[in-house]
């Protein structure tokens, strides 16, 4: 029997990986929320973010006046993407261990990159929608004025910031494969982002050593870019910030993927794949 | 409460406290989260002046107290259901509420660390003069405030068990209470219609009295009124808790649906 030409084989393999990516994305997302009731989904995706946005924006208004409401609103609405990007993505990866499916995942010949990145795909979309909801709440409450905003530029900024945060989530998710304290790590990183990303406290007012950390994290540049775009800046004026945010995301993605492969090899070598 | 109940309370308290001390999530909720809130609040409120340091310390500490109570007490019974031990505890001669009381006491006392951590942060790191002007009144209010927190916890535990729909909003219940109780900013910033919601929460009265005592503006009239509100709401919470516990036990003994999710 004649084997198909290499180009056809390549296309077949590519198609399989695309399916693996898309089906893995949808199924892992559904699995994460399938056992929850709609009320839980609404509580996590609408009420929790709204509470956070309102709390910090009101605190900001109290401290600095109503004229600065948009600073806090934009910072916290953008930071909300971390609820999907950190909690959702981490559980989508680390949850394999809890669900007892890790050995099947690592036992399969499937492309690891497609599996790994697929876990974050729908959460990026989810995070994007969450940020839009946060901004909509802010607009309804009169805390932000979008009259000078380029919506496409803002959308691009949100998408890039959401991607880079989800990339950090993928990295943290890998830690969930080797530690039982993943909820501790998740929560800590989520709340540290509130502090370091400039969502509430301008990065320039932080001590120098904290600023180094801020600029190495996702969201910092994204939040700054969003604020500038809402103030009327053109996308070309924030291109450097967006490129930096994207680069940070790619870096976390690469490190996360390498860790994913490393933990897989180590777990197989030591036989500790599902050891608790 | 008879001696045997006191022993049961102590046993539940001790075991819960020991496990919470080692629980990384509770270490986060009682130590790290208030610390981060305090850092953010100190950062935002830095231009308000040094005298706001004590308000931030108290507010961040109370926020940590509420979060710990929400998850610690809120899950006090539900966690037994998850581990399959709820039926055994419900069948004990010791009333269920006695055990939950011990567990709630443990999580509430552990969460006092939140306030101490926030205080130390403001004092040592930011160098704020965190003096408490009316020390006896402050600790008096804190004592009764904690009792009221425990009563609130006793109400949350069976409520979460009986209605999983409420527990699904557990995460979403953190910030609204921070906002409604005025932990870090006055409730006067909120729309007028939210004021009654603040009034039915004992942490609101606790925060108000503690902040006034720290600032030296707590009059005898305010102390009497806030104190009465804290105690009255605590009693109401206990009454509701007693009712809910009866329903829980009815489900256990009559409907046999206690362990069902």
Interface residues (C-beta under 8 A of the other chain):
Chain A: X36 X37 X39 X40 X43 X44 X47 X48 X51 X52 X54 X55 X56 X58 X59 X60 X61 X62 X63 X64 X181 X183 X184 X187 X188 X191 X192 X194 X195 X200 X201 X205 X206
Chain B: X24 X25 X27 X28 X32 X33 X36 X39 X40 X41 X43 X44 X45 X46 X47 X48 X164 X165 X168 X169 X170 X171 X172 X174 X175 X176 X178 X179 X184 X185 X186 X189 X190
